[in-house]
Amino acid sequence: MQPGGSPQLRRRVVLRAAGVAGLGLALPGVAACTGSAPARELVFAGGVRPGVYLSLAQTLAGIWARRLELDPAPRVLSTAGSGQNMELLGDGTAQVAISQIDVAEVFANRIDAAAPLAPRALARLYDDATHVVVRRESRLTRLTDLRDARVSIGPSGSGYQPIAIRLLDVAGIGVAGLGTRAELGLADATAALREGRIDAFFWSGGIPTEGIQALARELPIRLLDLGDVLPRLRERFPVYSVGTVPADTYGLPGPISTLTVRNALLVTASMGIEEARNLIDAAFREQPLLAAASPAAVTVDSRSAIGTQPIPLHPGAQEFYRSTKGY
């Protein structure tokens, strides 16, 4: 162990001291829901800044503060992403989190399904698309071209680092086959590519991702097409799907095939049925606000929201979807 405590402990201290923002966003004209609201403070594990997770978490926290009249208002944690979110949910630091389903599945497999802190889903939110970003003029055209290249695979604790590792393994390169491996978050990765310090970086996020849109406005980019490795990847990891990034998303030369993974709004088995139902009910009553927070949330509806397998829906969420005929 390094001096000053474990990396996990130090990270949590930083989150509590600096990355936690109290949210009590006023949403005029929205009537409060009836029914009892949770008495304790809700802590919501969000994501990186800027990013879809954090934007949605802040919006949901505002909705819940207003509609459920929560006192104190929910707090949103700025985190590295899915991996850290599941860690915070699993140790009880957070009561709500957003996570990729593949990362949540790994965590769920490590804990007794009947345990109080076992993950339960409130809703499938939207799907992330994997981006492998290079300069437009780069020699890199396929995943196998990353051998001996300078590549960022994303930070530890993010949801996209495990995807990057799995893709590189399936491509026959592995992390060891890279020339230089960096573990940069989105903001640092876009800066490093723009400045020529790396050749490529991995990212998994909603389409479009604001940070990559901003990069594309400054620097012509391409995304590597992953179509040649996706069949092998999906054979090993059926949790993933195949999707397309349209050319006009980032001014690309053409559309590309890529990996997609579902994102889910998660709580734990210990949350009460009424509390869970109130949370998801309030979220769906304000779905236009979620869509305004991120274009990725436009497709969220009560029928697609039940697709959280292999993470089971919370009984409170089941009650809500049955009442809306979505389950």
Sine and cosine of phi, psi and omega as CSV:
sin_phi,cos_phi,sin_psi,cos_psi,sin_omega,cos_omega
0.00,0.00,0.68,-0.73,0.00,-1.00
-0.97,0.24,0.37,-0.93,0.04,-1.00
-0.86,0.52,0.58,-0.82,0.04,-1.00
1.00,-0.02,0.12,0.99,0.02,-1.00
0.99,-0.16,0.12,-0.99,-0.04,-1.00
-0.93,0.36,0.38,-0.92,0.08,-1.00
-0.85,0.53,-0.60,0.80,0.00,-1.00
-0.90,0.44,-0.69,0.73,-0.04,-1.00
-0.92,0.40,-0.69,0.72,0.00,-1.00
-0.89,0.46,-0.64,0.77,0.00,-1.00
-0.88,0.47,-0.66,0.75,-0.01,-1.00
-0.92,0.40,-0.60,0.80,0.03,-1.00
-0.89,0.46,-0.68,0.73,0.02,-1.00
-0.89,0.46,-0.69,0.73,0.00,-1.00
-0.86,0.52,-0.72,0.69,-0.07,-1.00
-0.94,0.35,-0.58,0.81,-0.09,-1.00
-0.99,0.14,-0.60,0.80,-0.16,-0.99
-0.84,-0.55,-0.47,0.88,-0.15,-0.99
-0.98,-0.18,0.14,0.99,-0.07,-1.00
-0.96,-0.29,0.86,-0.51,-0.02,-1.00
-0.90,-0.43,0.82,-0.58,0.08,-1.00
-0.94,0.33,0.75,-0.67,-0.06,-1.00
-0.85,-0.53,0.83,-0.56,0.12,-0.99
-0.66,-0.75,0.83,0.56,-0.13,-0.99
-0.90,0.43,0.77,-0.64,0.03,-1.00
-0.99,0.16,0.82,-0.58,0.04,-1.00
-0.88,-0.47,1.00,0.01,-0.13,-0.99
-0.86,0.51,0.54,-0.84,0.11,-0.99
0.99,0.16,0.06,1.00,-0.02,-1.00
-0.98,-0.22,0.88,-0.48,-0.01,-1.00
-0.97,0.25,0.53,-0.85,0.02,-1.00
-0.96,0.28,0.55,-0.83,0.06,-1.00
-0.96,0.28,0.45,-0.89,0.13,-0.99
-1.00,0.09,0.20,-0.98,0.00,-1.00
0.99,-0.15,0.32,-0.95,-0.06,-1.00
-0.97,0.25,0.63,-0.78,0.04,-1.00
-0.99,-0.17,0.40,-0.92,0.02,-1.00
-0.89,0.47,0.71,-0.70,-0.08,-1.00
-0.98,0.21,-0.52,0.86,-0.07,-1.00
-1.00,0.09,0.23,-0.97,0.09,-1.00
-0.96,0.29,0.74,-0.67,0.09,-1.00
-1.00,0.02,0.77,-0.64,0.10,-1.00
-0.94,-0.33,0.79,-0.62,-0.15,-0.99
-0.90,-0.44,0.90,-0.44,0.06,-1.00
-0.98,0.19,0.92,-0.39,-0.12,-0.99
-0.99,-0.10,-0.97,-0.25,-0.06,-1.00
-0.07,-1.00,-0.34,-0.94,-0.07,-1.00
-0.99,0.16,0.29,-0.96,0.06,-1.00
-0.88,-0.47,0.83,-0.56,-0.05,1.00
-1.00,0.09,0.51,-0.86,0.01,-1.00
-0.16,-0.99,0.37,-0.93,-0.04,-1.00
-0.91,0.41,-0.67,0.74,-0.01,-1.00
-0.81,0.59,-0.78,0.63,-0.09,-1.00
-0.91,0.41,-0.65,0.76,0.02,-1.00
-0.88,0.47,-0.72,0.70,0.02,-1.00
-0.92,0.40,-0.65,0.76,0.01,-1.00
-0.88,0.48,-0.69,0.73,0.01,-1.00
-0.91,0.43,-0.65,0.76,0.01,-1.00
-0.92,0.40,-0.71,0.70,0.03,-1.00
-0.88,0.47,-0.65,0.76,0.02,-1.00
-0.88,0.48,-0.64,0.77,0.04,-1.00
-0.92,0.40,-0.67,0.74,0.04,-1.00
-0.87,0.50,-0.75,0.66,-0.03,-1.00
-0.91,0.42,-0.64,0.77,0.01,-1.00
-0.86,0.50,-0.65,0.76,-0.06,-1.00
-0.99,0.16,-0.81,0.59,-0.12,-0.99
-0.95,0.32,-0.59,0.81,-0.03,-1.00
-0.99,-0.13,0.02,1.00,0.03,-1.00
0.79,0.61,0.76,0.65,-0.04,-1.00
-0.96,0.27,0.73,-0.68,0.05,-1.00
-0.63,-0.78,0.96,-0.30,0.12,0.99
-0.97,0.25,0.29,-0.96,0.03,-1.00
-0.94,0.34,0.40,-0.92,0.05,-1.00
-0.87,0.49,0.50,-0.87,0.11,-0.99
-0.95,-0.32,0.61,-0.79,0.01,-1.00
-0.92,-0.40,0.78,-0.63,0.02,-1.00
-1.00,-0.08,0.73,-0.68,0.19,-0.98
-0.99,0.11,0.86,-0.52,-0.11,-0.99
-0.75,-0.66,0.05,-1.00,0.05,-1.00
-0.97,0.24,-0.28,0.96,0.01,-1.00
0.75,-0.66,-0.45,-0.89,-0.19,-0.98
-0.83,0.56,-0.73,0.68,-0.06,-1.00
-0.86,0.51,-0.75,0.66,0.01,-1.00
-0.93,0.36,-0.57,0.82,0.03,-1.00
-0.88,0.48,-0.68,0.74,0.01,-1.00
-0.93,0.38,-0.56,0.83,0.06,-1.00
-0.90,0.44,-0.70,0.72,-0.01,-1.00
-0.93,0.37,-0.60,0.80,0.06,-1.00
-0.92,0.39,-0.67,0.74,-0.09,-1.00
-0.95,0.32,-0.41,0.91,0.03,-1.00
-0.98,-0.19,0.11,0.99,0.07,-1.00
1.00,0.08,0.00,1.00,0.03,-1.00
-0.91,0.42,-0.63,0.78,0.04,-1.00
-0.90,-0.43,0.51,-0.86,0.06,-1.00
-0.97,-0.24,-0.29,0.96,0.02,-1.00
-0.69,-0.73,0.57,-0.82,0.01,-1.00
-0.45,-0.90,0.38,-0.93,0.20,-0.98
-0.94,-0.35,0.69,-0.72,-0.02,-1.00
-0.48,-0.88,0.49,-0.87,0.23,-0.97
-0.90,0.43,0.57,-0.82,-0.03,-1.00
-0.91,0.42,-0.59,0.81,-0.02,-1.00
-0.90,0.44,-0.64,0.76,0.02,-1.00
-0.94,0.34,-0.67,0.74,0.04,-1.00
-0.88,0.47,-0.60,0.80,0.01,-1.00
-0.89,0.45,-0.70,0.72,0.02,-1.00
-0.86,0.50,-0.70,0.72,0.01,-1.00
-0.91,0.43,-0.70,0.71,-0.04,-1.00
-0.88,0.48,-0.55,0.83,0.00,-1.00
-0.94,0.34,-0.25,0.97,-0.02,-1.00
-1.00,-0.08,-0.05,1.00,-0.10,-0.99
-0.75,-0.67,0.54,-0.84,0.06,-1.00
-0.85,0.52,0.77,-0.64,-0.04,-1.00
-0.87,0.50,-0.40,0.92,-0.01,-1.00
-1.00,-0.05,0.00,1.00,-0.03,-1.00
-0.93,0.37,0.55,-0.84,-0.02,-1.00
-0.84,0.55,-0.54,0.84,-0.04,-1.00
-0.99,-0.11,0.20,0.98,0.09,-1.00
-0.91,0.41,0.63,-0.78,-0.06,-1.00
-0.94,0.34,0.60,-0.80,0.12,-0.99
-0.72,-0.69,0.55,-0.84,-0.08,-1.00
-0.99,-0.15,0.62,-0.78,0.20,-0.98
-1.00,-0.09,-0.56,0.83,-0.05,-1.00
-0.17,-0.99,0.54,-0.84,0.31,-0.95
-0.98,0.21,0.76,-0.65,-0.08,-1.00
-1.00,-0.09,-0.88,0.48,-0.04,-1.00
-0.26,-0.97,0.09,-1.00,-0.01,-1.00
-0.95,-0.30,0.67,-0.75,0.12,-0.99
-1.00,0.02,0.53,-0.85,0.12,-0.99
-0.91,-0.42,0.69,-0.72,0.04,-1.00
-0.98,0.20,0.78,-0.63,0.05,-1.00
-0.94,-0.35,0.79,-0.61,0.22,-0.97
-0.91,-0.42,0.98,-0.21,-0.24,-0.97
-0.99,-0.14,0.74,-0.68,0.07,-1.00
-0.70,-0.72,0.23,-0.97,0.12,-0.99
-0.93,0.37,0.49,-0.87,-0.02,-1.00
-0.84,0.54,-0.64,0.77,-0.07,-1.00
-1.00,0.07,0.06,1.00,-0.06,-1.00
-0.88,0.47,0.49,-0.87,0.09,-1.00
-0.97,0.26,-0.24,0.97,-0.08,-1.00
-0.98,0.21,0.84,-0.54,0.00,-1.00
-0.81,-0.59,-0.39,0.92,-0.01,-1.00
-0.76,-0.65,0.29,-0.96,-0.02,-1.00
-0.87,0.50,-0.59,0.80,-0.01,-1.00
-0.90,0.43,-0.35,0.94,0.03,-1.00
-0.95,0.31,-0.16,0.99,-0.01,-1.00
-0.97,0.25,-0.14,0.99,0.06,-1.00
-0.84,0.54,0.76,-0.65,0.01,-1.00
0.93,0.37,0.16,0.99,0.01,-1.00
-1.00,-0.02,0.24,-0.97,0.06,-1.00
-1.00,-0.04,0.93,-0.36,-0.20,-0.98
-0.73,-0.69,0.70,-0.71,0.17,-0.99
-1.00,-0.08,0.80,-0.59,0.00,-1.00
-0.98,-0.20,0.09,1.00,-0.01,-1.00
1.00,-0.06,0.39,-0.92,-0.07,-1.00
-0.97,0.24,0.43,-0.91,0.14,-0.99
-0.87,0.49,0.69,-0.72,-0.05,-1.00
0.99,-0.11,-0.20,0.98,0.05,-1.00
-0.99,0.12,0.26,-0.96,0.06,-1.00
-0.99,0.13,-0.38,0.93,-0.09,-1.00
-1.00,0.00,-0.27,0.96,0.09,-1.00
-0.89,0.46,-0.72,0.70,0.06,-1.00
-0.86,0.50,-0.59,0.81,0.05,-1.00
-0.90,0.43,-0.70,0.71,0.01,-1.00
-0.86,0.51,-0.70,0.72,-0.01,-1.00
-0.90,0.45,-0.69,0.72,0.01,-1.00
-0.90,0.43,-0.67,0.74,0.02,-1.00
-0.90,0.43,-0.69,0.73,0.01,-1.00
-0.91,0.42,-0.61,0.79,0.04,-1.00
-0.90,0.43,-0.72,0.70,-0.02,-1.00
-0.91,0.42,-0.54,0.84,0.01,-1.00
-0.97,0.24,-0.09,1.00,0.02,-1.00
0.99,0.13,0.22,0.98,0.00,-1.00
-0.99,-0.17,-0.79,0.62,-0.11,-0.99
0.95,0.31,0.30,-0.95,0.04,-1.00
-0.87,0.49,-0.56,0.83,-0.02,-1.00
-0.91,0.42,-0.37,0.93,-0.02,-1.00
-0.99,0.13,-0.12,0.99,0.05,-1.00
-0.96,0.28,0.48,-0.88,0.07,-1.00
-0.94,0.33,-0.77,0.63,0.07,-1.00
-0.69,-0.72,0.75,-0.66,0.05,-1.00
-0.95,-0.30,0.81,-0.59,0.11,-0.99
-0.91,-0.42,0.39,-0.92,0.02,-1.00
-0.81,-0.59,0.94,0.34,-0.13,-0.99
-0.98,-0.21,0.59,-0.81,0.19,-0.98
-0.95,0.32,0.10,-1.00,-0.12,-0.99
-0.86,0.51,-0.74,0.67,-0.05,-1.00
-0.88,0.48,-0.70,0.72,0.01,-1.00
-0.94,0.35,-0.58,0.81,-0.01,-1.00
-0.92,0.38,-0.68,0.73,0.02,-1.00
-0.90,0.44,-0.63,0.77,0.04,-1.00
-0.90,0.43,-0.66,0.75,-0.02,-1.00
-0.92,0.40,-0.62,0.78,0.04,-1.00
-0.93,0.37,-0.68,0.73,0.00,-1.00
-0.88,0.48,-0.60,0.80,-0.04,-1.00
-1.00,0.02,-0.01,1.00,0.06,-1.00
0.98,0.17,0.30,0.95,-0.02,-1.00
-1.00,0.04,-0.30,0.95,0.12,-0.99
-0.72,-0.69,0.31,-0.95,0.00,-1.00
-0.99,-0.13,-0.41,0.91,-0.06,-1.00
-0.31,-0.95,0.37,-0.93,0.14,-0.99
-0.56,-0.83,0.50,-0.87,0.08,-1.00
-1.00,-0.04,0.55,-0.83,0.11,-0.99
-0.41,-0.91,0.58,-0.81,0.11,-0.99
-0.80,-0.60,0.87,-0.50,-0.05,-1.00
-0.26,-0.96,0.08,-1.00,0.04,-1.00
-0.91,0.42,0.39,-0.92,0.03,-1.00
-0.96,-0.27,0.86,-0.50,-0.05,1.00
-1.00,0.07,0.36,-0.93,0.15,-0.99
-0.99,-0.14,0.81,-0.59,-0.11,-0.99
-0.83,0.56,-0.69,0.72,-0.04,-1.00
-0.90,0.44,-0.57,0.82,0.02,-1.00
-0.98,0.19,-0.54,0.84,0.13,-0.99
-0.86,0.51,-0.69,0.72,0.01,-1.00
-0.89,0.45,-0.66,0.75,0.04,-1.00
-0.88,0.48,-0.70,0.71,-0.05,-1.00
-0.90,0.44,-0.44,0.90,0.05,-1.00
-0.95,0.30,-0.39,0.92,-0.01,-1.00
-0.99,-0.16,-0.48,0.88,-0.16,-0.99
-0.59,-0.81,0.83,-0.56,0.06,-1.00
-0.88,0.48,0.76,-0.65,-0.06,-1.00
-0.78,-0.63,0.22,-0.98,0.19,-0.98
-0.74,-0.67,0.33,-0.94,0.20,-0.98
-0.91,-0.40,0.68,-0.73,0.04,-1.00
-0.94,0.34,0.70,-0.71,0.07,-1.00
-0.98,0.21,0.78,-0.62,-0.08,-1.00
-0.97,-0.23,0.17,0.98,-0.09,-1.00
-0.84,0.54,-0.51,0.86,-0.06,-1.00
-0.96,0.26,-0.36,0.93,-0.03,-1.00
-0.96,-0.29,-0.22,0.98,-0.10,-0.99
-0.90,0.43,-0.63,0.78,0.04,-1.00
-0.85,0.52,-0.67,0.74,0.01,-1.00
-0.93,0.37,-0.63,0.78,0.01,-1.00
-0.91,0.43,-0.70,0.71,-0.05,-1.00
-0.94,0.34,-0.44,0.90,0.09,-1.00
-0.91,0.42,-0.61,0.79,0.00,-1.00
-0.99,0.11,-0.54,0.84,-0.08,-1.00
-0.73,-0.69,1.00,0.09,-0.06,-1.00
-0.91,0.42,-0.15,0.99,-0.01,-1.00
-0.92,0.40,-0.33,0.94,-0.03,-1.00
-1.00,-0.01,0.38,-0.92,0.07,-1.00
-0.79,-0.61,0.08,-1.00,0.00,-1.00
-0.95,-0.32,0.69,-0.72,0.02,-1.00
-0.64,-0.77,-0.02,-1.00,-0.02,-1.00
-0.77,-0.64,0.67,-0.74,0.17,-0.98
-0.98,-0.19,0.91,-0.41,-0.01,-1.00
-0.89,0.45,0.48,-0.88,-0.05,-1.00
-0.87,0.49,-0.61,0.79,-0.09,-1.00
-0.97,0.24,-0.08,1.00,-0.02,-1.00
-0.88,0.48,-0.73,0.68,-0.03,-1.00
-0.78,-0.63,0.38,0.92,-0.06,-1.00
0.92,0.40,0.64,0.77,-0.05,-1.00
-0.98,0.22,0.37,-0.93,0.07,-1.00
-0.88,0.47,-0.47,0.88,0.02,-1.00
-0.16,-0.99,0.17,-0.99,0.03,-1.00
-0.92,0.39,0.45,-0.89,0.02,-1.00
-0.75,-0.66,0.48,-0.88,0.09,-1.00
-1.00,0.03,0.65,-0.76,-0.03,-1.00
-0.50,-0.87,0.10,-1.00,0.03,-1.00
-1.00,0.07,0.64,-0.77,0.12,-0.99
-0.83,-0.56,0.48,-0.88,0.01,-1.00
-0.61,-0.79,0.64,-0.77,-0.01,-1.00
-0.96,0.26,0.53,-0.85,0.15,-0.99
-0.93,-0.36,0.57,-0.82,-0.03,-1.00
-0.73,-0.68,0.49,-0.87,0.14,-0.99
-1.00,-0.01,0.87,-0.49,-0.18,-0.98
-0.86,-0.51,0.51,-0.86,0.18,-0.98
-0.73,-0.68,-0.31,-0.95,0.05,-1.00
-0.87,-0.49,0.24,-0.97,0.00,-1.00
-0.89,0.46,-0.34,0.94,-0.04,-1.00
-0.97,0.23,-0.26,0.97,-0.03,-1.00
-0.93,0.36,0.65,-0.76,0.00,-1.00
-0.92,0.40,0.45,-0.89,-0.05,-1.00
-0.89,0.46,-0.71,0.70,-0.03,-1.00
-0.91,0.42,-0.66,0.76,0.01,-1.00
-0.89,0.46,-0.73,0.68,0.00,-1.00
-0.88,0.47,-0.67,0.74,0.00,-1.00
-0.90,0.43,-0.67,0.74,0.01,-1.00
-0.88,0.47,-0.64,0.77,-0.01,-1.00
-0.89,0.45,-0.75,0.66,-0.07,-1.00
-0.96,0.28,-0.54,0.84,0.06,-1.00
-0.88,0.47,-0.72,0.69,0.01,-1.00
-0.89,0.46,-0.64,0.77,0.00,-1.00
-0.88,0.47,-0.71,0.71,-0.03,-1.00
-0.95,0.30,-0.47,0.88,0.06,-1.00
-0.92,0.39,-0.37,0.93,-0.01,-1.00
-0.88,-0.47,0.53,0.85,-0.02,-1.00
-0.82,0.58,-0.61,0.79,0.05,-1.00
-0.85,0.52,-0.53,0.85,0.06,-1.00
-0.93,0.38,-0.60,0.80,0.06,-1.00
-0.90,0.43,-0.68,0.73,0.01,-1.00
-0.89,0.46,-0.58,0.81,0.04,-1.00
-0.94,0.34,-0.52,0.85,0.01,-1.00
-0.93,0.36,-0.55,0.84,0.03,-1.00
-0.37,-0.93,0.74,-0.67,0.07,-1.00
-0.84,0.54,-0.41,0.91,0.00,-1.00
-0.88,0.47,-0.42,0.91,-0.06,-1.00
-1.00,0.01,0.05,1.00,-0.02,-1.00
-0.87,0.49,-0.56,0.83,-0.10,-0.99
-1.00,0.08,0.00,1.00,-0.03,-1.00
-0.93,0.36,0.86,-0.51,0.11,-0.99
-0.55,-0.84,0.17,-0.99,-0.15,-0.99
-0.93,0.35,-0.34,0.94,0.01,-1.00
-0.99,0.12,-0.70,0.71,0.02,-1.00
-0.96,0.28,-0.40,0.91,-0.11,-0.99
-0.92,0.39,-0.34,0.94,-0.02,-1.00
-0.99,0.16,-0.10,0.99,-0.06,-1.00
-0.99,0.13,0.91,0.41,-0.06,-1.00
-0.96,-0.28,0.09,1.00,-0.03,-1.00
-0.85,0.53,0.62,-0.78,0.20,0.98
-1.00,0.00,0.14,0.99,0.07,-1.00
-1.00,0.07,0.85,-0.52,-0.05,-1.00
-0.94,0.34,0.51,-0.86,0.11,-0.99
-0.93,0.38,0.58,-0.81,0.12,-0.99
-0.92,0.40,0.59,-0.80,0.02,-1.00
-0.81,0.59,-0.56,0.83,0.05,-1.00
-0.92,0.40,-0.61,0.80,0.07,-1.00
-0.93,0.37,-0.62,0.78,0.06,-1.00
-0.85,0.52,-0.70,0.72,0.03,-1.00
-0.86,0.51,-0.69,0.72,-0.01,-1.00
-0.89,0.46,-0.74,0.68,-0.06,-1.00
-0.93,0.37,-0.56,0.83,0.08,-1.00
-0.89,0.46,-0.60,0.80,-0.02,-1.00
-0.95,0.32,-0.38,0.92,0.00,-1.00
-0.98,-0.22,0.09,1.00,-0.02,-1.00
0.92,0.40,0.35,0.94,0.00,-1.00
-1.00,-0.07,-0.03,1.00,-0.12,-0.99
-0.75,-0.66,0.00,0.00,0.00,0.00
